[in-house]
Amino acid sequence: MTATVTPATSSRATGAGTGVLHALARRRGRLIGAGVAVGLVLGALLMGGGSWPASLAVDVSGPLGSTSDWIIDNRDSHPLFLYFLGHVSNVVVVSVRAVYLVLLALGWAGVTAAAGLVAWRVAGVRLALTSVAAFGACGLLGMWVPTMQTLALMVVAVAASVLLGGLLGLAAGLSDRMHRVLRPVLDTMQVLPAFAYLLPVVLVFGIGVPAAVLATVVYAAPPMARLTALGLRGADAGVMEAAASLGATGRQRLLTARLPLARKELLLGVNQSIMMALGMAVIASVIGAGGLGDRVYQALASVDVGAALAAGVPIVLLAIVLDRVTGAAGERIGAAPARRAGLGWAVALVATAVVAVAGRLSDRLTWPDAWTVDFAEPVNRAVDWMTAHLYSGVPLVGGTADWAGRFTTWVLNPLRDGLQWLPWWAVLLTLGALALLIGTWRTATTAVLAMAAIGVLGVWDPALDTLSQVLAAVAVTLVLGVALGVAAARSTRLGRALRPVLDVFQTMPQFVYLIPVVALFGVGRAPAVAAAVVYALPAVVRITAQGVRAVDPAALEASRSLGATGRQQLFQVQLPLARPALLLAVNQGVVLVLAVVVIGGLVGGGALGYDAVFGLAQGDLATGLVAGAAIVCLGLMLDRVTQPTERRGLAGKGA
């Protein structure tokens, strides 16, 4: 006899499976909670309290100091520097200079025309006009020459990042072993703060363009590698099997099937590398990159908000134009080519050449000084007014300096003191239990080992100080970001209004945030947290809005038919179904907050950020690299704790 499965039977089976899963999860949580309670009691009896014991720390300053001394002593004589690294440095210098000379030869009119015509061919008239306006704004702000310097450096750095990342992604996409080997390397490259790896690059190449380009490549190559590997490994199995059945060799399958199928991922990798490289423009200025980043860094040193924005706005405009152009190119991949596409590109090339020649004949290669506007002065007047009227003494609510002081006294200090008061073993035990509740034994082991490595490096207390700032900033970011994201998802008008604001905030260099924040809040840990919130907020808003919008309309319609109010739909349907996107928002908020809290060491944030900045400024390899390694461990721990993983045992039982 054949059993018939009715919808009601299927529904009951599904409900029973879900109930079993919830029961197992509750039982697992109770077991972990009981284990933590027993562990805390035993730890208090056997190990007492206190910070990380000195006997379990390893002093690495000696070996790192010796390495630094050897590099300095042999930089001008050792064959490794003379016959390899020296040639790399020369190639970088020649490449950047060649691109810069080409941009100067085209003149401001030729470069602007080229940008507009390329955008026209790729994305249409609207983006072409946006590109022309963006480059025109760079000139109006008096930043044409620094913009060309930054653009030349970015062209070389992005080309090298795409090449290096593409090769690494190719290896990871074609080989499971290489994928396993490269994954932790790419994780480290992306989490390691820029200040930490600027120091070894400067030791090897000295201050100047080569160090800036190579540091940018290290920072911008991982996204290209990850997306290349993702595209190659996600190729349609049916297409690959068909190609193999036709007798195609491995090389032919790669060139005719895998790479064409991964075109969108490859172009997205290029897009992300461009964004990362532009984000490094300011940080690389610390080691001699010049251009717009150097102007922003000088403004930071003198707390000149107007000058910082005058140099920061062109970076934002470049980022927006390049993001839109590469994004439009990605959307057009796979579409049928337009008629006479080759003729259109030929017209664009000829038009660019005509404009460039006309500019050279009229001797107008550089942007005319008469066409510039003083942007810094009115901005500084506005900042002075805000500082005078908002910094302190505001009736009833107090000033921004008062808010910063209260936030430090009521939130940051208790959080830091509480974390540092906890015994080191209690921190590890609690962290392991939290990671085990969220993920698997492997997740918990990775998180605990990462945190233990911080203690072994001898920076336990500074790391907990940094962790307190990250937790406070993430809490504020999530409250604001989720609220704005939900509002943007439920209101089309608000979503459209927020998009350009989020674009600007997401592409603004990290250093630029520090200047108005310091002007309003003073120097200390609170301004570092405020800058981190502003930097991480756009990503959280975007991811939350996208997740809420992606909720199945059928589920919403069903809830409406049952008489659910808008509030009930939000809390009982949309937010639960958008849980994966919300978890991703938490993860991205943690990573972005950590990046800016570290840079906050420049404005009194202290802790690991200060050690990383101090190591770079003093050429102290031990201090800088130890702080950088501790930040990597902190980021790895936070990443694992904020990214739940599926437990196979439960999944199997539920199935």
VOGU-3710 file (C-alpha; in Angstrom, 3 decimals, decimal comma):
1> mtatvtpats> 0,000/0,000/0,000  1,336/3,401/-0,963  1,001/6,138/1,659  -0,503/9,413/0,510  1,103/12,624/1,823  -1,462/15,396/2,142  -0,598/19,085/2,645  -1,804/18,840/6,215  0,469/15,865/6,839  3,407/17,717/5,289
11> sratgagtgv> 2,663/20,795/7,421  2,517/18,713/10,590  5,817/17,023/9,671  7,477/20,354/9,066  6,144/21,752/12,336  7,357/18,666/14,181  10,803/19,012/12,627  10,963/22,660/13,611  9,881/21,813/17,136  12,637/19,199/17,400
21> lhalarrrgr> 15,181/21,761/16,227  14,039/24,306/18,813  14,061/21,683/21,567  17,594/20,603/20,639  18,739/24,235/20,529  17,256/24,916/23,985  18,866/21,780/25,373  22,199/22,771/23,832  21,922/26,257/25,345  21,159/24,859/28,800
31> ligagvavgl> 24,120/22,473/28,614  26,479/25,261/27,550  25,146/27,560/30,275  25,646/24,869/32,906  29,150/24,220/31,627  30,017/27,919/31,815  28,701/28,148/35,387  30,787/25,152/36,464  33,817/26,518/34,633  33,508/29,911/36,336
41> vlgallmggg> 33,320/28,325/39,780  36,286/26,025/39,126  38,266/28,881/37,590  37,653/31,133/40,587  38,790/28,356/42,951  41,823/27,198/40,958  43,098/30,262/39,090  41,745/33,275/40,943  41,471/36,571/39,084  43,680/39,089/37,374
51> swpaslavdv> 44,787/40,064/33,896  46,703/37,829/31,494  49,676/36,361/33,402  53,129/37,534/32,322  54,392/33,952/32,397  52,104/33,105/29,459  53,221/36,112/27,334  55,991/36,015/24,733  58,267/39,002/24,128  58,705/39,347/20,360
61> sgplgstsdw> 60,299/42,805/20,457  63,818/41,330/20,301  63,423/39,301/17,074  61,370/42,033/15,393  63,896/44,695/16,407  66,725/42,573/14,979  64,784/42,129/11,742  64,209/45,871/11,486  67,913/46,594/12,076  68,949/44,037/9,443
71> iidnrdshpl> 66,632/45,569/6,835  67,935/49,068/7,502  71,582/47,934/7,415  71,246/45,898/4,198  68,712/47,944/2,233  71,407/49,482/0,011  73,743/46,508/-0,358  71,999/43,135/-0,169  71,337/41,378/-3,532  67,641/40,931/-2,615
81> flyflghvsn> 67,244/44,709/-2,575  69,643/45,484/-5,425  68,414/42,945/-7,974  64,758/42,394/-7,093  63,086/44,884/-4,763  65,013/47,772/-6,286  63,715/46,868/-9,749  60,167/46,584/-8,380  60,514/50,074/-6,927  61,824/51,461/-10,225
91> vvvvsvravy> 58,983/49,871/-12,221  56,399/51,417/-9,896  57,980/54,876/-10,104  58,247/54,764/-13,906  54,661/53,498/-14,287  53,135/56,168/-12,054  55,182/58,888/-13,736  54,163/57,682/-17,209  50,450/57,720/-16,349  50,788/61,146/-14,746
101> lvllalgwag> 52,534/62,552/-17,816  49,770/61,167/-20,060  47,138/62,875/-17,900  49,082/66,142/-18,035  49,450/65,840/-21,802  45,706/65,397/-22,205  45,091/68,523/-20,143  42,069/69,209/-18,020  39,786/69,387/-21,059  41,046/66,098/-22,511
111> vtaaaglvaw> 40,765/64,206/-19,228  37,271/65,561/-18,583  36,174/64,729/-22,130  37,612/61,219/-21,868  35,785/60,605/-18,576  32,495/61,834/-20,007  32,777/59,898/-23,261  33,726/56,621/-21,580  30,792/56,999/-19,177  28,532/57,772/-22,141
121> rvagvrlalt> 29,559/54,633/-24,006  29,224/52,433/-20,902  26,221/53,846/-19,056  24,485/56,560/-21,026  24,114/60,318/-21,108  23,143/60,851/-17,451  26,306/59,245/-16,072  28,368/61,021/-18,731  27,116/64,378/-17,481  27,771/63,264/-13,886
131> svaafgacgl> 31,361/62,347/-14,779  31,993/65,670/-16,485  30,506/67,533/-13,525  32,636/65,515/-11,081  35,912/66,308/-12,828  34,821/69,922/-13,238  34,167/70,109/-9,489  37,712/68,849/-8,827  39,021/71,782/-10,819  36,664/74,319/-9,255
141> lgmwvptmqt> 37,862/73,291/-5,795  41,447/74,044/-6,851  42,424/70,358/-6,623  43,078/69,502/-10,280  46,793/68,703/-9,968  46,422/66,661/-6,721  43,499/64,828/-8,345  45,667/63,853/-11,312  48,446/62,713/-8,951  45,994/60,525/-7,051
151> lalmvvavaa> 44,455/59,231/-10,277  47,868/58,253/-11,666  48,753/56,389/-8,490  45,338/54,706/-8,445  45,616/53,543/-12,071  48,897/51,753/-11,369  47,797/50,416/-7,972  44,445/49,122/-9,276  46,103/47,504/-12,305  48,582/45,715/-10,048
161> svllggllgl> 45,816/44,769/-7,585  43,639/43,329/-10,337  46,571/41,382/-11,792  47,755/40,006/-8,438  44,247/39,373/-7,127  43,201/37,763/-10,402  46,143/35,343/-10,334  45,526/34,429/-6,696  41,799/34,026/-7,358  42,559/31,885/-10,418
171> aaglsdrmhr> 44,700/29,574/-8,301  42,063/29,409/-5,532  39,242/28,897/-8,019  40,905/25,964/-9,769  42,460/24,218/-6,760  40,717/23,256/-3,518  44,079/23,048/-1,752  45,056/26,565/-2,831  41,632/27,802/-1,780  42,141/26,417/1,729
181> vlrpvldtmq> 45,661/27,852/1,915  44,784/31,310/0,594  41,616/31,860/2,628  43,351/32,648/5,966  45,955/34,728/4,099  43,257/36,852/2,456  41,403/37,121/5,786  44,561/38,490/7,401  45,265/40,920/4,552  41,762/42,376/4,799
191> vlpafayllp> 41,558/42,620/8,587  45,113/43,839/9,229  44,978/47,634/9,733  46,760/49,693/7,129  49,055/51,326/9,665  50,436/47,931/10,669  51,644/46,901/7,219  52,707/50,405/6,178  55,637/50,026/8,566  57,320/46,962/6,956
201> vvlvfgigvp> 56,667/48,429/3,487  58,386/51,678/4,518  61,310/49,743/6,015  61,847/47,922/2,730  61,086/50,661/0,182  61,470/53,869/2,171  59,133/56,862/2,102  57,739/57,571/-1,353  55,504/56,442/-4,197  56,683/52,779/-4,366
211> aavlatvvya> 55,787/52,147/-0,726  52,411/53,866/-1,174  51,532/51,868/-4,304  52,577/48,521/-2,842  50,705/49,163/0,415  47,621/49,994/-1,647  48,033/46,779/-3,644  48,182/44,695/-0,459  44,983/46,374/0,717  43,059/46,274/-2,588
221> appmarltal> 44,031/42,842/-4,003  42,042/40,550/-1,603  38,554/41,526/-2,897  39,648/40,765/-6,455  41,078/37,413/-5,372  37,966/36,451/-3,410  35,493/37,383/-6,144  37,586/35,749/-8,870  37,691/32,502/-6,886  33,957/32,784/-6,184
231> glrgadagvm> 33,139/33,243/-9,868  35,339/30,369/-11,024  34,148/27,965/-8,341  30,518/28,872/-8,965  30,601/28,103/-12,682  27,576/26,152/-13,936  28,404/22,450/-13,562  26,245/21,573/-16,563  28,157/23,922/-18,858  31,500/22,613/-17,601
241> eaaaslgatg> 30,388/19,009/-18,107  29,207/19,812/-21,620  32,548/21,428/-22,442  34,426/18,396/-21,101  32,199/16,001/-23,095  33,141/17,883/-26,271  36,798/17,094/-25,631  37,902/20,560/-24,459  41,200/20,649/-22,598  41,539/22,217/-19,167
251> rqrlltarlp> 42,914/25,415/-20,688  40,096/25,572/-23,241  37,462/25,022/-20,532  39,011/27,856/-18,535  39,142/30,333/-21,416  35,842/29,438/-23,117  33,629/28,484/-20,176  34,845/29,343/-16,653  36,105/32,878/-17,273  33,133/33,956/-19,449
261> larkelllgv> 30,715/32,600/-16,838  32,566/34,508/-14,101  32,612/37,860/-15,925  30,236/39,578/-13,516  32,217/38,478/-10,469  35,447/39,574/-12,142  34,084/43,040/-12,876  32,697/43,301/-9,358  36,184/42,450/-8,117  37,607/45,299/-10,197
271> nqsimmalgm> 34,959/47,611/-8,749  35,793/46,629/-5,183  39,538/46,968/-5,791  38,980/50,521/-7,066  36,952/51,408/-3,979  39,549/49,910/-1,628  42,404/51,669/-3,434  40,680/55,031/-3,181  40,042/54,352/0,491  43,799/53,913/0,924
281> aviasvigag> 44,574/57,211/-0,823  44,653/59,189/2,423  46,352/56,546/4,545  49,070/56,055/1,919  49,770/59,782/2,047  51,407/59,173/5,426  54,244/57,425/3,582  54,628/59,806/0,663  51,775/59,075/-1,754  51,115/62,786/-2,324
291> glgdrvyqal> 48,013/63,938/-4,164  44,646/64,423/-2,509  45,536/62,198/0,430  48,466/64,387/1,358  46,201/67,459/1,379  43,735/65,686/3,693  46,517/64,512/6,015  48,001/68,023/6,241  44,548/69,407/7,035  44,160/66,807/9,785
301> asvdvgaala> 47,443/67,928/11,343  46,190/71,542/11,512  42,505/70,658/12,198  41,498/72,581/9,057  38,052/71,186/8,233  37,575/73,315/5,114  40,865/72,246/3,527  40,170/68,614/4,428  36,758/68,677/2,758  38,137/70,504/-0,294
311> agvpivllai> 40,534/67,585/-0,796  38,139/64,886/0,427  35,265/65,810/-1,894  37,287/65,015/-5,082  38,106/61,586/-3,644  34,394/61,013/-3,065  33,544/62,209/-6,580  36,173/59,916/-8,130  34,848/56,989/-6,114  31,228/57,638/-7,113
321> vldrvtgaag> 32,043/58,019/-10,822  34,241/54,912/-10,947  31,707/52,923/-8,926  28,835/53,890/-11,225  30,804/53,267/-14,427  32,097/49,835/-13,406  28,677/48,931/-11,991  26,980/49,878/-15,272  29,552/47,862/-17,202  28,783/44,858/-15,009
331> erigaaparr> 25,045/45,155/-15,646  25,625/45,214/-19,397  27,636/42,007/-19,389  25,748/39,311/-21,223  23,456/41,757/-23,030  23,391/41,845/-26,796  25,944/44,332/-28,173  24,491/47,532/-29,545  24,645/48,226/-33,244  27,789/50,004/-34,367
341> aglgwavalv> 29,322/49,772/-30,890  32,794/49,892/-32,403  31,907/53,064/-34,288  30,741/54,687/-31,047  34,041/53,939/-29,323  35,956/55,257/-32,326  33,951/58,503/-32,194  34,684/58,814/-28,466  38,414/58,291/-29,035  38,569/60,822/-31,857
351> atavvavagr> 36,567/63,371/-29,840  38,927/62,994/-26,867  41,944/63,483/-29,114  40,411/66,590/-30,716  39,623/68,157/-27,328  43,115/67,365/-26,008  44,814/68,847/-29,070  42,617/71,947/-28,885  43,584/72,425/-25,244  47,291/72,077/-26,041
361> lsdrltwpda> 47,092/74,527/-28,957  45,309/77,067/-26,763  47,901/76,535/-23,975  45,232/75,561/-21,422  46,526/72,230/-20,141  46,165/73,112/-16,460  42,943/74,223/-14,839  42,730/78,050/-14,914  43,196/79,688/-11,524  40,410/82,141/-12,318
371> wtvdfaepvn> 37,940/79,215/-12,424  38,483/78,119/-8,825  36,321/78,864/-5,801  37,361/79,206/-2,163  35,579/76,284/-0,556  37,605/76,051/2,649  36,832/79,493/4,085  33,007/79,230/4,292  33,290/75,674/5,647  35,694/76,815/8,348
381> ravdwmtahl> 33,377/79,697/9,260  30,504/77,233/9,624  32,657/74,918/11,757  33,773/77,857/13,918  30,132/78,821/14,448  29,198/75,257/15,402  32,178/75,006/17,730  31,301/78,307/19,380  27,597/77,533/19,761  27,426/73,736/20,035
391> ysgvplvggt> 30,677/72,679/21,732  29,487/73,604/25,214  26,996/75,768/27,057  23,873/74,804/25,079  20,860/75,292/27,398  19,118/72,167/28,703  20,875/69,588/26,453  24,490/70,663/26,919  27,107/70,847/24,162  28,811/68,205/22,060
401> adwagrfttw> 31,829/68,221/24,392  29,465/67,479/27,286  27,926/64,597/25,338  31,376/63,184/24,622  32,342/63,457/28,275  29,159/61,767/29,445  29,473/58,999/26,867  33,028/58,378/28,027  32,101/58,445/31,721  28,858/56,475/31,554
411> vlnplrdglq> 29,564/54,027/28,709  33,187/53,695/27,624  34,853/53,757/31,043  32,519/51,233/32,731  32,684/48,933/29,704  36,488/49,063/29,552  36,919/48,701/33,307  34,458/45,820/33,395  36,250/43,904/30,651  39,663/44,504/32,221
421> wlpwwavllt> 38,329/43,522/35,666  37,217/40,101/34,433  39,778/37,319/34,918  41,450/36,358/31,654  40,175/32,789/31,837  36,617/34,056/32,392  36,852/36,149/29,233  38,013/33,126/27,227  35,375/30,847/28,744  32,537/33,309/28,136
431> lgalalligt> 33,727/33,976/24,608  33,936/30,249/23,868  30,415/29,684/25,193  29,020/32,579/23,134  30,745/31,331/19,982  29,484/27,803/20,636  25,915/29,029/21,030  26,142/30,878/17,724  28,264/28,467/15,714  30,132/25,186/16,026
441> wrtattavla> 33,037/23,803/18,024  35,353/24,954/15,246  33,955/28,497/15,509  34,414/28,518/19,276  37,952/27,123/19,051  38,967/29,747/16,476  37,526/32,609/18,536  39,147/31,439/21,789  42,547/30,849/20,175  42,439/34,280/18,507
451> maaigvlgvw> 41,719/35,955/21,842  44,369/33,874/23,616  46,930/34,928/21,007  46,345/38,545/22,063  47,354/37,648/25,604  50,421/35,747/24,396  51,504/38,863/22,474  51,383/40,824/25,740  48,703/43,381/24,794  45,730/41,998/26,731
461> dpaldtlsqv> 44,641/45,235/28,456  44,983/47,502/25,368  43,033/44,938/23,351  40,182/44,969/25,879  40,217/48,780/25,733  39,874/48,606/21,946  37,175/45,938/22,307  35,167/48,213/24,620  35,255/51,010/22,023  34,229/48,597/19,263
471> laavavtlvl> 31,308/47,204/21,265  30,040/50,684/22,155  30,343/51,914/18,562  28,686/48,785/17,146  25,759/49,142/19,552  25,138/52,758/18,492  25,649/51,877/14,810  23,148/49,012/14,908  20,467/51,017/16,698  20,705/53,885/14,182
481> gvalgvaaar> 21,469/51,738/11,135  18,675/49,202/11,568  16,132/51,963/12,279  17,165/53,945/9,181  17,400/50,793/7,049  13,897/49,662/8,003  12,525/53,160/7,368  14,262/53,326/3,962  12,912/49,900/3,005  9,345/50,838/3,930
491> strlgralrp> 9,468/54,280/2,277  10,604/54,565/-1,345  10,923/58,336/-1,064  13,192/58,112/1,981  15,259/55,405/0,286  15,881/57,635/-2,734  16,736/60,593/-0,505  19,198/58,555/1,560  21,067/57,012/-1,380  23,289/59,995/-2,304
501> vldvfqtmpq> 23,926/60,708/1,388  25,023/57,110/1,952  27,189/57,243/-1,186  29,034/60,280/0,123  29,508/58,902/3,625  30,607/55,479/2,384  33,223/56,830/-0,033  34,580/59,641/2,131  38,124/58,818/3,332  38,314/57,654/6,938
511> fvylipvval> 40,626/60,511/7,905  38,090/63,115/6,797  35,591/61,943/9,415  38,073/62,595/12,199  38,414/66,321/11,534  34,827/67,602/12,052  34,383/65,038/14,834  37,420/66,412/16,681  36,214/69,975/16,087  32,835/69,145/17,682
521> fgvgrapava> 33,747/66,568/20,331  37,364/67,314/21,207  40,112/64,694/21,554  39,594/61,327/23,213  37,955/57,946/22,835  34,448/59,347/22,260  35,446/61,135/18,993  37,028/57,895/17,744  33,763/56,071/18,458  31,726/58,831/16,766
531> aavvyalpav> 33,869/58,668/13,616  33,535/54,863/13,563  29,751/55,121/13,823  29,540/57,574/10,918  31,822/55,370/8,788  30,030/52,072/9,490  26,470/53,405/9,435  25,975/53,467/5,603  26,820/49,771/5,194  24,436/48,757/7,989
541> vritaqgvra> 21,639/50,926/6,538  22,115/49,526/3,021  22,255/45,867/4,073  19,272/46,213/6,405  17,176/47,991/3,767  18,059/45,403/1,128  17,189/42,524/3,480  13,817/43,996/4,479  12,923/44,779/0,848  13,791/41,206/-0,174
551> vdpaaleasr> 11,163/39,651/2,128  8,722/37,494/0,163  5,687/39,649/-0,788  3,470/36,582/-0,366  4,350/36,441/3,338  3,427/40,108/3,741  0,180/39,632/1,851  -0,715/36,654/4,033  -0,076/38,690/7,201  -2,262/41,528/5,877
561> slgatgrqql> -5,078/39,105/5,096  -4,928/37,952/8,722  -5,367/41,545/9,899  -1,790/42,258/11,016  -0,959/45,904/11,618  2,115/47,555/10,121  3,982/47,165/13,425  3,089/43,476/13,618  4,207/42,918/10,026  7,545/44,535/10,800
571> fqvqlplarp> 8,350/42,659/14,022  6,690/39,318/13,261  7,271/38,933/9,520  9,824/41,266/7,945  12,542/41,329/10,603  12,451/37,550/11,281  12,611/36,770/7,541  15,399/39,340/7,058  17,507/37,706/9,805  20,395/36,659/7,460
581> alllavnqgv> 20,740/40,228/6,177  20,601/41,624/9,721  23,361/39,241/10,834  25,443/40,324/7,847  24,828/43,953/8,846  26,119/43,178/12,340  29,220/41,516/10,911  29,995/44,347/8,508  29,351/46,921/11,206  31,905/45,218/13,464
591> vlvlavvvig> 34,569/45,070/10,745  34,115/48,697/9,648  33,961/50,016/13,214  37,174/48,192/14,076  38,947/49,804/11,094  38,100/53,363/12,163  38,527/52,844/15,905  42,122/51,911/15,104  42,626/55,132/13,128  41,038/56,886/16,115
601> glvgggalgy> 44,385/56,403/17,833  45,392/59,605/16,034  42,799/61,624/17,972  43,184/60,167/21,430  41,508/56,787/20,979  44,517/55,119/22,574  44,806/51,327/23,000  45,868/49,228/19,987  45,198/52,045/17,508  47,694/54,297/19,246
611> davfglaqgd> 50,307/51,513/19,316  49,889/50,921/15,555  50,204/54,649/14,771  53,124/55,081/17,189  54,957/52,131/15,642  54,683/53,685/12,183  55,681/57,175/13,327  58,729/55,950/15,273  59,766/53,148/12,936  59,196/50,687/15,806
621> latglvagaa> 58,490/47,419/14,013  57,814/45,486/17,227  55,185/47,874/18,604  53,464/48,401/15,241  53,337/44,770/14,149  52,327/43,418/17,557  49,455/45,908/17,701  48,514/45,029/14,121  48,577/41,292/14,852  46,437/41,840/17,957
631> ivclglmldr> 43,919/43,816/15,886  43,804/40,967/13,359  43,097/38,488/16,165  40,426/40,803/17,575  38,816/41,157/14,153  38,946/37,391/13,563  37,311/36,733/16,922  34,564/39,295/16,346  33,971/37,995/12,815  33,490/34,426/14,039
641> vtqpterrgl> 31,233/35,442/16,911  28,985/37,589/14,705  28,607/35,073/11,848  26,416/32,092/12,841  27,250/28,830/11,079  24,900/25,972/10,334  25,319/22,966/12,599  25,233/19,818/10,501  23,895/17,634/13,263  20,832/19,767/13,820
651> agkga> 20,334/20,277/10,106  20,458/16,556/9,543  17,945/15,797/12,269  15,632/18,499/11,007  15,805/17,062/7,525
//
